[in-house]
C-alpha cells in the first residue's frame, strides 16, 4: 500500500479537530475496530506519539519505521486524527504506534482516556502529575489601592511558605494552571478569595481521585466577611478614603526625601480595646500564615498584648489614604519581683515594603516606647527567626555603639558588667543579647591583619562557646563517682577533645559569617 493510499484510508472526510469521543470509530483497520478496547487482543506494547502540532511526530515514525527519506517528510500533511500503525518486523519485534494529533484535548469530558490509555500505567501516573501544583506559586497576594491594581501583575506578591495551609509538601492536587487570588484592600483589609484553573481532575478517569478543597482550606483561616465576588470586592475600594490608622501615632519615617519617589510612613501603637481594631486584627493576622513559620493566632482577650502597626500615608484623589505595611505584637510578661519584661512575639513587614528600612524603624519604635518606663526590666524575643535575628543584631549594634561602655578601647578589654548594666538601663537589652552585640562590635574594632589581635578575639568568642562543653565535663565527673563504667556510657555520651575543637571551629565560623553580615549593613547605614 502506498503512503498516499494509507493517508486516504485513515483520514476520512468530516473529522473535526479535538472531536474524538467515546463512541468514535475511524473505520476498519486490519479487520478490527481501530479504537475498540479489543483492538490489541494480543497485548502488544503500545507507543504513543504525542506532542505539539507540527512538532515532527509523524516524521519520526515514517523515517524510523518506514524508511522514508527525511527530505520527504517535509511534504507530510498535519495529523488531524489518531492513526494506528502495526509494527511487526519479526516474531520478537511486534508493537503498535499510535500517532496523536497535536490539537486533541485529553481533558475533554468526551475523550475516553481509559479506552486509549488503559494499558499505559506510566502515562496515567504522569498525567496525574500535571494536576499537582506548587501552592507557593499558585497563590497571588495583593494589597489593592485602586481598581487597576487587580489586573496589575506588579502589585502581586508571593508567600514565603504555605505548609501551614496545604501541608509539608506545599502542593495542591487536582487542578491544572491553578491560580489562587487572595486580595486585601490596602487600608481596611477587606478580603477577596477566588480560584481559577484550566482543568480539574475527573474522578471517573483517575480511580476516584478528588481535587483538594482549596477554598475550604484557606477560608477556614479567614474571619467571616470575606468576598468571593471580585466586583463586590472592587466596589469596597470606595470606602478606603474613610479609613484611619488605629491607636497613637508614635513616629513618622520617610524615604527618598526631596525626590519624585518620596514616601511617608507612620508608626502607631494600640491595644485590643481600640474601637474596630479587634476585627481589623483578625484580618491582619492572616498574613502570618504565609510568612511566619509555626504561626499561631494570639488570644487577644488578654489585655497584656500591645500592637504596633506601620502604615504608608500616600496621596490619592487630592487627599491622603493609608496602606498597611506591617505590624508587631508584644506581650508584657511579669519579671520577679516587681518588674515587667516585654517579649516581642510576632514581627512582620509585608513583601512590598521590605528593604525600605521599615523593620529597623519598627523595632526602634518598640524599644523607645518602653525606654522611659522604670518598671521595664528588659525586652526579649520569642523564638526569633534568622531574618529577625539579623535585624535585631543590626539595630542593637547601631544603638550600643553610642554607649560609652562599648567604645573601641573598652571593647578590647573584654565583656564586662558595665556593658551589661548600661545596655539594660539605657536600651532595655538583656545580658545575652548585650554579649552578642559586644562580639559584633569587637569584631568590627579588631584589626584582622594583626595575627595576635585577631587570635585574641577568636579565643574570647570560643571561650563563651566552650561553656556548654565545660558543663558537660563537670557533669561527667560527677556521674563517674555515682555510676559504674557501663551505666555511665549508657547515661551520658561525651565528646572527645578533637570533636570538641572541631565543633568549636564550626560554631565560630558560622558566627563570624553572621557578624560580617551585620557589619556590612552597619557600614551601609552610615
N, C-alpha and C positions, 0 to 999 in steps of 0.2 A: 504494500500500500504506500502511495506517495505521501509526502508530508502535507501537500495541498489537500489530498483526499481525507487525510486524518483530521485536519483542521475543519473541513466541511462536515465530517461526521459528528464532531464534538461541539462545534459552535453553531447550534441550530438557531433559527430566527426567533425573535420575540423575547430574548433573555434581557432582563433588567438588572443593572448592576446592583449588587447588595441584596438581591431578592431571593437568595437561596433559603428555602423553607423546609419544614419537616416532611412535607409531602412531595418535595421536589424529586423528579426523576428525569435525568437528562438523556434517556434513551438507552438502547441495548449496548452492552459492551462485552464482547466475547460470550454472548448468550446469557449474561446476568444483568440485573439492575445495578447501575453504576454505584448508587449510594445506599443500597439496601444493606442492612446490618449483616446479611449473609453473603455479601459480595466478596468476602475474603474467607471462605469456609475453611481453608487450609491454615489459617492463622499466619499468613506470610508477614514478615516485617514490613512496616509502612514508613516511608519517608515523606514528610510534609514539607513542601517548598512554600515558605511564607515570607512576606516582606512587602516593602512599599511598591507601588505601581511603577513599572518600567525600571525596576532595580536589577533585572537580569536573571530572574529565577528560571524562566523557560529556556533562556540561552544556555545556562549552565547545564540543564538537563539534556538539551539537544547535542551539545558538544561532548559531554562525558559519556552518555549512554547511546547516542545515535550517530556518533562520528561526524556530526555536522561541522563544517568549517566555521571558525569564529567569525569570519567575514560575512558568512551567510546569515548569521543571527541578527545582523543589522536590519534584515528585511522581515523579521518575525513581527507579527501583529501582537498587540497587547492581549494578555489573557483576560477574558471577561467572564469566565465561569470556571468552576473546579474541573480539572482534567486529570483523569487517572491513566497511569501507564504501567503495564506489567513488564518487569524485567526478569527474564529467565535465560541467562547466559549459559547456565549449566544446572545440573541437578542440585548443586551446592549453593548456587547464587540465584535465589529467587526472592523477589520482593516487589512491592508496589511503590510508585511515586505518585503523590497527589500534588498537583500544581494549582495553587490558590491564586485567584486574582487579588491585587492589592487593595481593592475597594471594599472587600467584604467586611461587614460589621459583625464581628464574632459575638458581640454582646446584645445583638438584636434578639428580642424575646422569641422571634420566629425562627431563629437559627438553632438547629438541633446539634448542640455541641456533643451530646452523648453519642449520637449516631456516628459523627465524624471522628471524635477523639476518644471514644470509649476505650480503645485499646492502647491509648498513649498516656500512661500514668505520669510520665515526667512532664508532658505538656500541661496536663491538668494542674500539676503542682506549680509549674512555672506561671501558669495563668493566674492562679490564686495569689502568687507573689505580687502581681500587678495591682492587687486590691489592698496592699499594705502600704500605709503612708506614714512618713516621719511626722509625728504630731507637732514637733517644733517648727517644721517647715510649713505645715498646713495652716497654722494659726497666724492670723494677722490681727495685730492690736493697733488701735488708733486713739488719739485724743483729738476730737473733732472740734474745730473752732468755727468753721463755716461750711456750707454745703459742698463746696469744691473739694474739701479735704477727703470726702468719702471716696472719690474716684482718683485721688492723687496718691500715687504709689510712694511719693517722697514722705508722706506723713505716716506711713506704715512702719511699725517696729515689731520685732520678733521676741518671743520668750527665750530666756536662757535655759529653761527646763520645763518639762511638762509631766514628769513622772508622778507628781502628786495628784494628777487627774487621770492620766492614761497608763499608769503602770511603769515598772522599771525599764522596759524596752522603749518607752516613749514612742509607741507606734499605735496606729489606728487601723483596724481591719474592716474591709467591706466596701471600700469606695475607690474609684479612680478619679484622679485630678481633683482631689478633695481640697476645698478651701473653707476655713472657719473664720468668720468675721466676729470679733469681739471689740466693739467700738464704745467709747465713752465720750460724752460731751466734755470739753476741756475744763469747764468750771464746775457745774453741778454734778458731773459724773452720771448723768442719765445714761442708761446702758442698752446696747443693742447686741443681740446674739443671733447669728444666722449661719447656715452652711449651704454650699453649692457643690455639685460633683457631676462628672460626666456619666458615670455608671455606678450602680450598686450591685453587689454580688447577689446572684439568684440562687436561693437555697435549693431549687429543683435541679439545677445544673451541677451543684457542688456539694452533694451529700448533706444537705440541710445546713450548710454554713450560713450564719446570720451576721449581718453587719453590726458593728459596735454602735451603741446608742450614744452618739457624740453629744447631741443636745442635752440628753439627760445627765451625762457625766459633768458637763460644765454648769448647767443650770442648777444642779444640786448645791453648788458653791456660791451662787449668786443670790443676793437678797431679793425678795419679791418686788415686782415692779419693772423688771427688765422687759425690753421690747423685742419682738421677733419680726416686726414690720418696719422695713428701712425708711419708708416715707414718714411713718409716725415718729421715728427717731429724729429724722432731719427736721421735722416740724418743731421739736422741742428746742432747737437752737435759738429760736426767737426769745426764749426765756433766759438765755445766758446773760443778757445785759443786766438782769436784776441780781445776779449772784455777787456776793461779797464774802471775802475770807472770814473764817471763824476766829474768835479769840482776840488776843492782844498782840499788836504789832511790836516785835522785838528789834528788828533790824531790817535795813534795806541793803541791796547789793546790786551793783551794775557792772556790765562788761562792755568793752569796745566804746568807752565814753568818747563823745565828740565825733563819732563816725556815723555813717548811714546804717550800720548794723548794731547800733547801741541798743542794749536790752536792760530791763529793770526787773528786779526780783524783790519780793518781800517775804519775811520770815515771821511766823506767828506761833504763839503757844496758846493752848486752851485745855479745858477739861471736858469730860463727857457731859457735864451739866450744861454746856453751851447749847442754846436753843438750835435745834436742827442738826447738831453735829453727830448725834448717835446714828441716825440713818445715813448720813454722809460717810461716816467712818465705815459702816457696813459695806458700802460700795468701794471705798478706797482700799480697804484691806484685801480685796480680791486680787490686787496686783501681786501680793506676796507669793501667791501660789506659783507664779511664773518666774520669780526672781530670787526667792529666799528658800534655801533648802531646809526641809523639815519645818516648814512654816506652820504655825497654828494660830487660829483666831483667839484673841485675848478676851478675858472676862471684863468687859467694860463697866460692869456694875461695881467693880472695886474702885473706890474713889481715890486710890493712891496712884492711879495711872495719870501720866502727863503726856500731852500730844504736842508735837512740833511740826509745822507744815511750811512748805515752800510754795509760793505762787509766783508766776510771771505776770506782771502788770503790762498789758500790751494795748496799743491803740486800736480802736475799732469804731467805725461809723461816727467819727468826731468825738468820741469819748474813750473810755478805757474798760477793758474786761480783764478777767483773771483766769489763768490756767494752772492747774495743779502740776507741780514739778516733782514732788517727793515728800516724804514725811518720816518721822521717827517717833517711837514710843519709849517712855522712860517710866520705870516703876520705882517708887520710893520705899526701899526696904528699911527695916529697923536695924540700927547698929548699936550694940551694947556699949555703955549703959543707957545713954540718952541722946544718941545721935541718929541721923538719917543717912543712908547710903543709897543714892540713886543708881539704878542699873539700866543702861541702855539695852532695850530688848529687841526692837525692830528698827531697821535703818535702811531706807530705800530712796535712791534718786532714779527716776524713770529714765530709760534709754535716750529719749530725745533731748534730755537736759544733762546728760553726763559729759564729763570733760570740760565743764564750764566753771569749775571751782565751787559748785554748789554744795558738794559733800563736805568739804572742809569748812565752808561757811556755816552749814547747818550744825556741824559738830561744835564749832566755836560758840555758836549761839546757845547750844545746850549747856556748855561749860559756863558761859557768862551768866546764865540765868540762875546758877547756884553759887557763884563765887562769893557773893556778899552775905550769904546765909551761914551764920556761925554754927548752925545745927547740922550742917552737911559735913560729914567726915571725909569722904572721897567719892569719886564716880567710877563705877565698874561697868563691864560689858558682858552680856550673856552670850556665850558661845560665838565669839566673833568669827566671821569668815575671813579668808585670806585677803580679800579685797578690803574689808573693813580694817583689818589689822594694819595693812599698808597705809590706809588713810589716817588711822589713829596715830601711827608712828610719825607720819609727816606733821600732823597738827601739833602733837605733843612735843616733838623735837623743835619745831618752829617756836613754840611758846617757851620752852625751857631754856633755849639759847639766850633769852633775855634775863634769866635769873643769875645773880652773882655767883651762886654756888656751882653753876655749870660753865664758868669761864674756862678758857683753854688751859690756863695754869692749873686750876683745881681739877680739871678732868684728868690730867696726867698724874695726879696724886692718888687717884683711885676713887671708887664709890664710897660715900660716907654718909653719916646720919644727917649732916647739914643738907645734903641734896634731897634726902627723903622728906625732911621737915619742911623745907621751902617749897618743894613741888606739891606737897599735900596742902599746905597752908594757903599758898597763892594760886594754885591751879587745880586743886582737888584731885591730883594724880596720886594713885596708890603706889605703895612701895615697889611692887613687882613691875609696874609699868615705868616707874622712875628709873629702875635699874636698866631696863631695856633702852630707854632714852639716853641714859648715860653711855651705854656701849655704842649707840649710834653716833653720838656727838664726839666721843673719844676717838672713834674710828675716823671721823672727819678731821680731827685735830692731829692725827698720827701721820708722821712722815713715813710713808710706805717704802721709800727708798733707803731709809735708815734701818738696817738689819736689826739692831738691838731694840729700837723703839717699836718696830712692828712686832717683834718677838714678844716684847713685854705686853703688848696689847693682846696678842693671841693667848698668852698664858693667863692673863686676867680673865678673859672670857671663858677659857677652858676650865679654870678653877670653879667657876659657877656651874658649868655643865657637868662637872665631875661630882657635884654634891650627891646626886642620887646613887652613884656608884660607891661613894664613901658610906652611905647609909646601908647599902646592900652588904658591904664588907662588915659593917658593925653588926648587922642582923645575923650574918653568917657565924660570927664569933660567938654570939650569944647562944645560937642554936647548937653549936658544936659542944657546948657544955651540957646540953639537955638531951641530945639525941645521939644514937649510935650512927655510924657511917651510912648504913643502908637507909635508915629513916631520914637522915639528913639529905641524901641525894634525892629521895622521893618528895621531900618537902620544899626544898629550895634549890633552884638552879642558879649558878653564879657564872659570871663572865671571866674569861681568862684575861690576863694583863694585855695581851696582844689584841684581843677582841675589844677591850675597853678603849684602848688607844685608837683603834680603827674607827670605832663608833664616835669617839670624841672628835676626830678629824672630820668625819662626815657631817656631824652636827654643826661644827664650827663653819665649815664651808657653806652650808645652807644658810646659816645666819649672816655670814658676810655678804652673800649674794642679796639677801633681803635688805641689809643695811645699805648696800650700794644703791639699790633702787630708791630708797628713801632719800639718800644724799643727792642723787641726781634730781629728784623732784625739788628738794630744798634749793639746789643751785638754780634751777629754772625759775623758781618763785622769787628770787632776789631781784 
